[in-house]
């Protein structure tokens, strides 16, 4: 199945703070329709996807742009109730059933990889207005315990991004995203560098 779900940097940060699930786990859940779509606010293309986390024994709502697949944030149910609407117990039961019925498949997706390198590619608009992709750098994944979240929590990766892009002849202002892959055959995870902040949809701090 082709991956659709990817994450804003904000979403990566919130996931690390709020749940024991990894971003790959959440992408697995959403791409395989193991979450319940509870609706969206009028005028916005952002679906509110309810899912159950086995390690947390709790529920969360991922706010996903329906057109791009970008997750802009992940909310606990109390946050979601304040920002949008209450999630019913019936919806929670349905979301949990979706996850539990697919638990074996979900566990299969979490098998560790023997890869030892992160491959980072940049996606940008060239001088002719065409979308292009170029390899940016390779990073030893062992130093990050082969964990994408550990890599993304290293702010030096992002602070050096402009210089790395410039070395490859890319104007950072024209770069709209990066893809990180663990090993050459690993599942690519896209980070949308131009995703609008979630507070454009919600007037609430720390979402």
Secondary structure in CASP SS format (residue, H / E / C, confidence):
PFRMAT SS
TARGET T0000
AUTHOR 0000-0000-0000
METHOD secondary structure of the structure
MODEL  1
X C 1.00
X C 1.00
X C 1.00
X C 1.00
X C 1.00
X E 1.00
X E 1.00
X E 1.00
X H 1.00
X H 1.00
X H 1.00
X H 1.00
X H 1.00
X H 1.00
X H 1.00
X H 1.00
X H 1.00
X H 1.00
X C 1.00
X C 1.00
X C 1.00
X C 1.00
X H 1.00
X H 1.00
X H 1.00
X H 1.00
X H 1.00
X H 1.00
X H 1.00
X H 1.00
X H 1.00
X C 1.00
X C 1.00
X C 1.00
X C 1.00
X E 1.00
X E 1.00
X C 1.00
X C 1.00
X C 1.00
X C 1.00
X C 1.00
X C 1.00
X C 1.00
X C 1.00
X E 1.00
X E 1.00
X E 1.00
X E 1.00
X E 1.00
X E 1.00
X E 1.00
X E 1.00
X C 1.00
X C 1.00
X C 1.00
X C 1.00
X E 1.00
X E 1.00
X E 1.00
X E 1.00
X E 1.00
X E 1.00
X E 1.00
X E 1.00
X C 1.00
X C 1.00
X C 1.00
X C 1.00
X E 1.00
X E 1.00
X E 1.00
X E 1.00
X E 1.00
X E 1.00
X E 1.00
X H 1.00
X H 1.00
X H 1.00
X H 1.00
X H 1.00
X H 1.00
X H 1.00
X C 1.00
X C 1.00
X C 1.00
X C 1.00
X C 1.00
X H 1.00
X H 1.00
X H 1.00
X H 1.00
X H 1.00
X H 1.00
X H 1.00
X H 1.00
X H 1.00
X H 1.00
X H 1.00
X H 1.00
X H 1.00
X C 1.00
X H 1.00
X H 1.00
X H 1.00
X H 1.00
X H 1.00
X H 1.00
X H 1.00
X C 1.00
X C 1.00
X C 1.00
X C 1.00
X C 1.00
X C 1.00
X C 1.00
X E 1.00
X E 1.00
X E 1.00
X E 1.00
X E 1.00
X E 1.00
X E 1.00
X E 1.00
X E 1.00
X C 1.00
X C 1.00
X C 1.00
X C 1.00
X C 1.00
X E 1.00
X E 1.00
X E 1.00
X E 1.00
X E 1.00
X E 1.00
X E 1.00
X E 1.00
X E 1.00
X E 1.00
X C 1.00
X H 1.00
X H 1.00
X H 1.00
X C 1.00
X C 1.00
X C 1.00
X H 1.00
X H 1.00
X H 1.00
X H 1.00
X H 1.00
X C 1.00
X C 1.00
X H 1.00
X H 1.00
X H 1.00
X H 1.00
X H 1.00
X C 1.00
X H 1.00
X H 1.00
X H 1.00
X H 1.00
X H 1.00
X H 1.00
X H 1.00
X C 1.00
X C 1.00
X C 1.00
X C 1.00
X H 1.00
X H 1.00
X H 1.00
X E 1.00
X E 1.00
X E 1.00
X E 1.00
X E 1.00
X E 1.00
X E 1.00
X E 1.00
X C 1.00
X C 1.00
X C 1.00
X C 1.00
X C 1.00
X C 1.00
X E 1.00
X E 1.00
X E 1.00
X E 1.00
X C 1.00
X C 1.00
X C 1.00
X C 1.00
X C 1.00
X H 1.00
X H 1.00
X H 1.00
X C 1.00
X C 1.00
X C 1.00
X C 1.00
X C 1.00
X C 1.00
X C 1.00
END
